[in-house]
Amino acid sequence: MNVQKFAVVKNYLTRDEKLTQGDIQTLEQYSEMLCDDSLMNHYGCYSTPQKDALFSLKVSNKEILLLPAPQFSPLLYRGENCNNRLICKPTLFRNLKFEEKLVSILKKYEFLHAIKTHPLTKEFKNRYFLTNYSEFPNYKLKLDYEAISQHYGFITNHLDLTRDKDIAMFFMTSKYISEEKRYIPISDSSKRGIFYTYDFKLGIRQGEHSINPIGFQPFSRPDKQKAFSIIFNKNVDFKSFDFVQKEEYELSKDFCEKYYEMFEGGSKLFPIDEVSEVSQVIKDSDYISKDSIELYSITSKMSQKSIIKILKQNNISITDNKYSFNVHSLELYNKNLFSILQDLDNRIKPMGIYPHMEY
């Protein structure tokens, strides 16, 4: 009789389960568990049917990420309907004039400063996770400020992907009307939708792309959109990547309205909160703080004098003021925080590295 090594324990823990393993999977270890979107993988490990479950992923000796379900799926998705966009790449590398790009980056710096003052940022920056699971060390959550900026509409070198096919379908079948600040379903069957499927297990194995799991963050959009991204360090086309499949869809009225209604016109993916409101104020503003100018000057090696000159030419004022968040109602804030933490407590499923068992 042959002896086979086979993992038969669950790949997530309930609070009452006791396992001897003492750490959380890294991205590379996790990639070996990926196969499809079923509840049991090729090692015999079981996941949970809970659709909003979050799975811990170790990113350093101190930090974890909380990834969305489905746990074992290696596929990420992206939907587009911009027929005139021949190249798929992040906003930072799209065809913007230098002046437009400069202002956009400076406004992102304004937003980054603002969210770092938010009470939830401070709370999650100092909070330990997995304290209910004695088998594992305690970790803090990695706060991905650049990814948060991306999901609130600021220019970055991140290209959005999602783990949920229906979410990608929504973005393929809906058009954003910037003047009205809302999505509408496409109803022109002459337009074509482009749907990308990316195998990030193969991407991790080859090490060719900077795959950036995002998952849960203190602010809701990345979590609602089951977010991942790929970080671009140069101006290249996503379509040219290995492990990317591209499909085209006819965008019929009924097909587009299906996904529009599924996500309630986008409100399920873009909840209105104070962060989204402040992000819009910043994007609509006509002034930049001196601190943001100084930071850009340091990172870009461009003189502050040159930056200020361009801003003034574009009717942008310079100010000492910076955006920030304050708690106006401590009772309301504590109620919101309690709700978030209670929700997390019901969703987090630690992913351990389990010893194989012999039979």
C-alpha positions in Angstrom: 0.0 0.0 0.0 1.4 3.4 -1.0 1.7 6.0 1.6 0.5 9.4 0.4 1.0 12.8 2.0 -2.3 14.6 1.9 -3.6 17.7 3.7 -7.0 16.8 5.0 -7.6 19.5 7.6 -9.5 22.7 6.9 -7.6 25.5 5.4 -9.4 27.9 7.7 -10.1 27.8 11.5 -13.1 28.3 13.6 -12.4 29.9 17.0 -12.8 26.6 18.8 -10.3 24.6 16.7 -6.9 23.9 18.0 -4.1 23.2 15.5 -0.4 23.0 16.2 0.7 25.2 13.3 1.9 28.6 14.4 1.9 31.0 11.4 -0.1 32.4 8.5 0.5 31.7 4.8 2.6 34.1 2.7 1.6 35.0 -0.8 3.9 32.4 -2.3 2.6 29.7 0.0 -1.0 30.7 -0.6 -0.5 30.5 -4.4 0.2 26.8 -4.0 -3.3 26.3 -2.6 -5.1 27.9 -5.6 -6.9 25.8 -8.2 -10.5 26.9 -8.9 -13.5 28.5 -7.1 -14.7 25.3 -5.5 -14.8 24.8 -1.7 -12.1 22.1 -1.7 -8.8 22.3 -3.4 -6.4 19.8 -4.9 -4.7 19.2 -1.4 -8.1 18.3 0.1 -8.3 21.6 2.1 -11.7 23.0 2.7 -12.8 26.6 2.5 -16.0 28.2 3.8 -19.1 28.9 1.7 -19.4 32.3 3.4 -19.2 34.6 0.4 -18.0 37.7 2.3 -15.3 35.7 4.2 -11.8 37.3 4.6 -8.7 35.2 4.6 -5.5 36.3 6.3 -2.3 36.6 4.3 1.1 37.3 5.8 3.0 40.1 4.2 5.7 40.8 6.8 6.7 39.6 10.3 4.3 42.3 11.6 1.5 42.6 9.1 -1.3 40.7 7.3 -3.8 41.4 4.6 -7.4 40.2 4.6 -8.3 38.8 1.2 -11.8 38.3 -0.2 -13.4 35.0 -1.2 -13.4 32.7 -3.1 -10.4 31.4 -1.3 -9.0 28.9 -3.8 -9.6 30.8 -7.1 -6.5 31.9 -8.9 -8.4 34.2 -11.3 -8.7 38.0 -11.2 -11.0 40.0 -13.5 -11.2 43.4 -15.1 -13.9 44.9 -17.3 -13.7 47.9 -19.6 -15.9 49.5 -22.2 -13.6 52.2 -23.5 -13.4 51.3 -27.2 -11.1 54.2 -27.9 -8.6 53.0 -25.3 -6.3 50.8 -27.3 -3.9 50.1 -24.4 -4.9 48.9 -20.9 -2.7 50.6 -18.3 -2.9 52.5 -15.0 -4.0 56.2 -14.8 -0.4 57.3 -14.2 0.6 56.1 -17.6 -2.4 57.2 -19.6 -2.3 60.1 -22.1 -2.3 63.1 -19.8 -0.4 66.4 -20.3 2.4 66.8 -17.8 0.6 69.7 -16.1 -2.5 67.6 -15.6 -0.5 64.7 -14.2 1.3 67.0 -11.8 -1.9 68.5 -10.4 -3.4 65.0 -10.1 -0.5 63.7 -8.2 -0.4 66.7 -5.9 -4.1 66.2 -5.2 -3.5 62.6 -4.4 -0.9 63.7 -1.8 -3.6 66.0 -0.3 -5.9 62.9 0.0 -3.1 60.8 1.5 -2.5 63.3 4.2 -6.2 63.5 4.9 -6.9 59.8 5.3 -3.8 59.4 7.6 -5.6 61.8 10.0 -8.8 59.8 9.9 -9.6 58.1 13.3 -10.2 54.8 11.6 -6.7 54.9 10.1 -5.2 55.5 13.6 -7.4 52.7 15.0 -6.4 50.1 12.5 -2.8 51.2 12.4 -2.5 50.2 16.0 -4.9 47.3 16.3 -3.8 43.7 16.5 -5.7 41.0 14.6 -6.2 37.3 15.1 -6.2 37.8 18.9 -9.1 35.3 19.1 -6.8 32.5 17.6 -4.2 31.4 20.1 -2.5 29.2 17.5 -1.2 32.3 15.6 0.9 35.3 16.4 -0.9 38.6 16.5 -0.5 40.8 13.4 -1.5 44.3 12.4 -3.3 45.1 9.2 -1.2 46.4 6.3 -2.8 49.8 5.3 -2.3 50.2 1.6 -2.6 54.0 1.2 -1.8 54.0 -2.5 -4.5 51.4 -3.2 -7.0 53.4 -1.1 -6.2 56.4 -3.2 -6.7 54.4 -6.4 -10.2 53.3 -5.2 -11.2 56.9 -4.4 -10.3 58.1 -7.9 -6.8 59.4 -7.6 -3.9 58.8 -10.1 -1.6 55.9 -9.3 0.5 53.2 -11.0 -2.0 50.5 -9.9 -4.3 48.8 -12.4 -7.6 47.6 -10.7 -8.6 44.0 -10.7 -11.2 42.2 -8.7 -11.8 38.6 -7.5 -15.5 38.8 -8.3 -16.4 38.2 -12.0 -19.8 40.0 -11.5 -18.0 43.2 -10.2 -15.8 43.3 -13.3 -18.9 42.8 -15.4 -20.5 45.9 -13.8 -17.5 48.0 -14.8 -17.6 46.6 -18.4 -21.4 47.2 -18.8 -21.7 50.7 -17.1 -20.4 54.1 -18.0 -19.4 56.8 -15.5 -20.9 60.2 -16.1 -18.4 62.6 -14.4 -20.7 65.6 -14.6 -23.4 63.8 -12.7 -21.0 61.7 -10.6 -22.9 58.5 -11.2 -22.9 55.3 -13.4 -25.4 54.5 -16.0 -25.9 51.2 -17.9 -24.7 51.2 -21.5 -27.5 50.7 -24.0 -25.7 50.9 -27.3 -25.2 47.4 -28.7 -22.8 48.7 -31.3 -20.3 49.2 -28.4 -18.1 46.3 -27.4 -17.1 45.4 -23.8 -13.6 44.0 -23.0 -13.3 41.5 -20.3 -9.9 40.4 -18.9 -9.1 37.3 -16.9 -5.7 37.1 -15.2 -4.3 34.0 -13.6 -2.4 35.4 -10.7 -1.2 32.0 -9.5 0.9 31.7 -12.7 1.9 35.4 -12.3 3.2 34.7 -8.8 5.1 31.6 -9.9 6.8 33.4 -12.8 7.5 36.5 -10.7 6.9 38.7 -13.7 4.3 41.1 -12.3 3.9 43.0 -9.1 0.7 41.5 -7.9 -0.8 43.5 -5.1 -3.6 41.9 -3.0 -5.6 44.6 -1.3 -8.7 43.2 0.3 -10.2 44.8 3.4 -9.1 48.3 4.3 -10.5 50.7 6.9 -12.4 52.5 4.2 -15.1 50.5 2.4 -14.5 50.7 -1.4 -11.6 48.2 -1.7 -13.5 45.7 0.4 -16.8 46.1 -1.5 -15.0 45.7 -4.8 -13.0 42.6 -3.6 -9.9 44.5 -4.7 -6.5 43.4 -6.1 -4.2 45.4 -8.3 -1.1 45.0 -10.4 1.5 47.7 -9.8 3.2 49.0 -12.9 6.8 50.3 -12.7 6.9 51.2 -16.4 4.5 52.1 -19.2 3.4 48.8 -20.6 0.1 47.3 -21.8 -1.7 44.9 -19.5 -2.9 43.0 -22.6 0.6 42.0 -23.4 1.1 40.3 -20.1 1.4 36.5 -19.9 -1.6 34.8 -18.3 -4.1 37.4 -19.5 -7.1 36.3 -21.5 -9.2 38.9 -23.3 -12.9 38.4 -24.4 -15.2 40.8 -26.2 -18.9 41.1 -25.4 -21.8 42.8 -27.2 -23.2 45.3 -24.7 -26.9 44.8 -25.2 -29.4 46.9 -23.1 -30.7 43.9 -21.2 -27.2 42.5 -20.5 -25.9 45.8 -19.2 -29.0 46.5 -17.1 -28.7 43.1 -15.4 -25.4 44.1 -13.8 -26.5 47.7 -13.2 -29.4 46.4 -11.1 -27.3 43.7 -9.4 -25.1 46.4 -7.9 -27.9 49.0 -7.5 -26.4 51.4 -9.9 -22.9 51.1 -8.3 -24.0 52.1 -4.8 -23.0 48.7 -3.5 -19.5 49.2 -4.8 -19.2 52.9 -4.0 -20.9 53.5 -0.6 -21.3 57.2 0.2 -19.1 58.0 3.2 -17.1 61.0 4.5 -14.0 59.7 2.8 -15.7 59.7 -0.7 -17.1 63.2 0.1 -13.6 64.6 1.0 -12.0 62.9 -2.0 -14.5 64.7 -4.3 -13.8 68.0 -2.5 -10.1 67.6 -3.1 -10.5 66.6 -6.8 -12.8 69.7 -7.3 -10.5 72.1 -5.4 -8.3 74.8 -6.9 -5.6 74.9 -4.3 -2.7 72.8 -3.2 -0.9 72.8 0.2 2.8 73.8 0.5 3.4 70.4 2.2 2.3 68.5 -0.9 4.5 70.6 -3.1 7.5 70.0 -0.9 6.8 66.2 -0.9 6.5 66.1 -4.6 9.7 68.1 -5.0 11.6 65.7 -2.9 10.3 62.6 -4.6 10.5 63.9 -8.2 13.7 66.1 -7.9 11.7 68.9 -9.4 12.2 72.3 -7.8 9.4 73.8 -5.8 9.7 77.0 -7.8 9.0 75.1 -11.0 6.0 73.3 -9.5 4.5 76.5 -8.2 5.0 78.2 -11.5 3.0 75.4 -13.3 0.3 75.5 -10.6 -0.2 79.3 -11.0 -0.4 78.9 -14.8 -3.2 76.5 -14.2 -5.1 78.8 -11.7 -4.2 76.6 -8.7 -3.5 78.6 -5.5 -0.9 77.7 -2.9 -2.1 77.4 0.7 -0.8 76.4 4.2 -4.1 74.6 4.9 -4.3 70.8 4.7 -7.3 68.5 4.6 -8.0 66.4 7.7 -10.8 64.4 9.4 -12.1 65.1 12.9 -14.6 63.2 15.1 -17.6 65.4 15.4 -19.6 62.8 17.4 -17.6 60.4 19.5 -20.8 58.3 20.1 -21.4 57.9 16.4 -17.8 57.1 15.7 -17.7 54.4 18.4 -20.9 52.9 17.1 -19.5 52.7 13.6 -16.2 51.3 14.8 -18.0 48.6 16.9 -20.0 47.6 13.8 -16.9 47.3 11.6 -15.1 45.2 14.2 -18.0 43.0 14.8 -18.4 42.4 11.1 -14.7 41.6 10.8 -15.0 39.1 13.7 -17.6 37.2 11.7 -15.7 37.3 8.5 -12.0 36.6 9.2 -10.8 33.1 8.6 -7.0 32.6 9.3 -5.1 30.6 6.7 -2.5 28.5 8.4 0.4 26.4 7.1 -0.6 22.9 8.0 1.6 19.8 8.3 0.7 17.1 5.8 -0.8 13.9 7.3 0.3 10.4 6.3 -2.2 7.7 5.6 
